[in-house]
Amino acid sequence: MRLPLSAVEFFLLCFTTAGTALPMVAQESRVAAGSQDKDRAAITQSVQSYMDLWNKHDVHAVAMTYTEDCDFVNNFGDLTHGRAGMEATFGPFMTGVYSETHQTGQVRSIRFLKPDVAVVDVDWQMTGAKNQDGSVRPTRKGLHSLVMTKQSDGSWLIAVMHVHEFTVTPRLATPPSTHPQ
């Protein structure tokens, strides 16, 4: 039968346990920070890819920067769901009033909710948008509020986007559908 630990034995046990545990905790923190740094870079690259694809006016490629079941809410509060919905909604705009737009974005903040889920704020600006009559609209500026999810290949896709516009522009009428009913 073992007798209770003396105060000295207890102190030595705690000291040696802490001495081996603390370096392991510190290493885990460094590994997590390094992983988060890589994810921040991947998220920033995904946002830049979105902007680059937008500027090529390829609606399918833009839709592929979103998850299959994404939600997109424009600055008027209209909801579009899914990649197919994104293509159907944006296709007529990308070949019409947005066909000569140029969009830029700068990641303002990234907050990880989980290792594979991040909230991302992007300051954006768009030039070259037109009204239905062909006149050029003023430069648009605002904030994209994104929820992005990490995919199995390490890439990050947009699961949710809310567009906040800080400039006042009149709402565009929905262009007629170019898809057969």
Salt bridges, closest charged atoms under 4 A:
GLU9 OE2 - ARG2 NH2 3.83
ASP39 OD1 - LYS150 NZ 2.98
GLU68 OE1 - ARG83 NH1 3.19
ASP71 OD1 - HIS81 ND1 2.60
ASP78 OD2 - ARG171 NH2 2.17
GLU87 OE2 - HIS60 ND1 2.90
GLU100 OE2 - LYS130 NZ 2.96
ASP123 OD1 - ARG108 NH2 2.58
GLU165 OE1 - ARG140 NH2 2.73
